Amino acid sequence: MRRTATALVALAVVVSMVAAAPMAVAGQAHALENDDESDDNSDVEPGEQFAGVVAVHESEFEGEMDERTFGIKIAQSASAEAQGEVVGEQIKDVEQRLDELEDRVDELEEKRDSGEITEGQYQAEMAVVASERQTAANLAAQSEASTEGLDEQILEDNEIDVDAIKTLQERASELGGAEVAAAAQLIAGGSAAAADDAGPSIEIGVGADGDVGVDIPGMSDESDEEDGTDAEADSETEVEADSDDDGTTVEGESETEAGADY
């Protein structure tokens, strides 16, 4: 599956580039007239941009998998107490993601300034940072949404602070500043740049009887709706959910083979 997912992502990128070629030729004269306005683009080689686009799509795919994994764990929580444990673990995960992203931004800036990586490589890597920061923002927003209905004791037992979750969302939206959003726009057309618009794409709620309800977009069909099923993992999502004595394991595979090691 790893090679298949990678091939599909790369093929989609190639097709989009080929389809855009006639338009690029038609606008070449106009681009030459506005050369001064596109100096930033000249620093990114075509190969660097291609590798960046593939890496961004890979990051977005993995981010969606992580968000659906969280939703499945919530859906499979047998009680409000179990849901509280899942949320507490997810909050710690988001904190770790943001810490690592902040360190990576600092490292990339140092490498660019020292000449260890090119401007194009820097922009490509920052575009991936934009994608990953949006995943962190989405997971934080979903964590906040899934605290609704949990009583104060459950929140306290799992060290869940709703205000702290909102702070995580703010950290994600501000991470790297405008430079990260600009890199996403330059490399991948801005698909990964909207962390400040992130919201809970998975609807989660706890009923008065303690039952957990989850609605995961794209993971239910018409038959699910008729049966009243809120969330289900099946072969269409390429997500496997297995329950054992230790908890829930959700697996998804994907791999990027286009890129550069710095």
N, C-alpha and C positions, 0 to 999 in steps of 0.2 A: 504493500500500500504506500510505503514511503516514496518509492520511485514513481508510482503512478500519480500521486498528489503533486510531486515536484514537476513532473512532465506536463501535467495539466496546467499548472500555474505558468510555467515557462511558455507553453504553447499559446495560452491566452494573451500573454504579453506580446509575443511575436506577431500574432494575428492583428492585435490592436495597432502595432507599429506599422505593419504592412498596409493596413487599411488607411492609416493616416498619411502615408507617403505622398499621394497625389496632392493633398491639401498642403503638405509641407513645401512641395515644389511650387505650387501656385503662390504661396506667401513668401517665397524666398526673397523676391525683390523688395517687398515691404520690410522684411527683417533686416536687410542690408541698410535700408534707410534709417532704421532705428537701432543701429549697432550699439550706440552709446548706452541705450536703455537696457541692453541684454548682456552687459559685461559679466554679470554673475554666472549666467548660463555657460559662457565660454570656458569657465573653469571646470566644468563637469564634462568628462569625456563620455561618448556614447556607451562604451562598455561599463563605465562606472554607474551611469544612470540605469542601464539594464539590470546590473547586479542589484542596485538599490531597489528598483521596482519589484524584482522577484523577492527580495528579502522583506520588503514591506508587506507584500501579499501573504507571505509565509507567516509573518508576525501577526497579521490580522486574523488569519485562519486559526493560529494557535490561541489568540485572544478569545475568539468566539468559542473555541473548545473549552477554555477555562471558565468562561461565563456559563456555558451550558452544564459543565461539570458541577459548578456551584449550585445551579438550579436543581439538578438531579439529586444532589446530596440533601438539599432542603426538602425536596419532594419525598424522599425516602426516610426522612426523620420520623420516627414513630411517636414523638411527643414534642411539646414545646421545649422541654429540657434538652432533648437531643438537638433540636434546631438551634438552641442557644450555643451549644458546643460547636456546631458547624460555623455559625456566624463568628464566634470568637476566634476560631482558627483562621477564617478567611481574613479577618481584620489584621491579624499578625502577618499573614501572607502579603497583604497590600502594603503594609509598612515596610516589609523587607524589599518588595519590588521597588518602591520609591527610593529607598536608601541606595539600592544598587544602581538605579537609573541616574540618580544625582551624582554618584561616583563616576559613572560612565561618561556623563556629560563633561565633567572636569577633566577626565583622562583624555577624551577626544580633543578638547580644546588645547590641552598641553601638547598632544601629538601633532596637531595641525600647526601650532605656533613654532614647534621645533623642527618642522619639515619632515617628520617621520611618516606622515600620511599626506596625501594631496588634498586640495580643496574639494575635489569631486568625491573622494573617499569619505571625507568629513561630512559632506552634505548627505551622502547616501546613508551613513551610519546615524546621523541625526534624524533622518526621516524614519528610521526604524525606532528610534527613541520616541518619536511622536506617536507611533502606533502603540508602543508598549505603555506609554503614559496614559493613553486613552483606555486601554484595557484596565489599568489600575484604577482609573477614575470610574469606569463602569462597575467594576467589582466593589468599589467603595460605596457607590450609589445603591447597588443591589443589597449590600450588607445593611445599609441604613434602612432600606425598605423592609427587609426581613426581620428587623427588630420590632416592627409593629405587632402588637398583641402579646409580646413577651413581658412578663411582670418584672418588677424591679429586682426581685431576688435572683431570677435567672440571669438578668443583665449583670448583676454584681458578681455572681458565681463565676461568670465567664469573662470578667474584666471588660465588659462592653460599655463604652462611653459614646453615646450618640453624638455629642458635640465633637469628640475626637474623630469620629468617622467623617464628619463634615470638614474637619481640618485636613484630613487625608485627601478629600476631593479637591480642596483648594490647593494643596501641595501639588497634586497631579496636574491641575490646570495651569499652574505657574511654572512647572518644572522646565528649565531650559529657556524660558521666556519666549519672546517672539521669534527668536532664531530657529527654534525647533519647528514652529509652525511654518516658517518660511522654507525650511528644508523639505518638509513634507509636501508643500505646494510645488516646489521646484522639481523634486524627484518623482513623486507619485500623484501629483495633481491635487494634493491636499486631503486625500481620503483619510489620512491618519491625524489630521491637525485639529480636530474639534473636541479635545478633551474637556474644554470648558462648557460644552453643550451636552456632556455625558449625562445619562439618566438611566434609571433601572429598566433595562429592556426585558427583564423577567419579572412578572408580577407574582408576589409572594404574600401570603396571608395566613393567619392562625385563627381558627374558629373558636367560639366560646367553649367548645368541648375539648380544645387542645389539638384538634386535627389540623394538619398543615396542608394548605392548598397552593399549588404553583402552576403558573401558566407560562410555558416556554415557547416563544414564537418559533414556528417552523418545525416543532417536534410533535405536533399532533395533526391528525387528519380529520375528515368529516366523521368517520366512524368513532374517533376518540370523543368528539364533541357530543355525539349521540349517546355514548355510553357514560358521559360525565367524567371522563378521564382528563386530568389536568396536565400531566406530564408523563412522557414515556420515551425511553431510549430505544431506537430500532435501527435497522440496517441503513435507512435512508440518511441518517445523520452521521454515520460512520463512528458512532459512540457505543462503547460496550460498557454496560453497568453490571457488576457482579457484587453480590452481597455475601459476606462471610462473617466469621465471629469477630473480626477486627474492625468491621465497618464496611464502607462502600468503596469500591475501586472503579474508577471510570477511566477508560483508556481511549486515546486518540492519537494517531500517528501522522506526522508530516515532516518533511525535511527540505531544507534549502541547500542545493548544491552549487548555486551560483553566488559568488561572493569573493571576498578577499580577506586574508588573515593579516592583521596589523600588529 
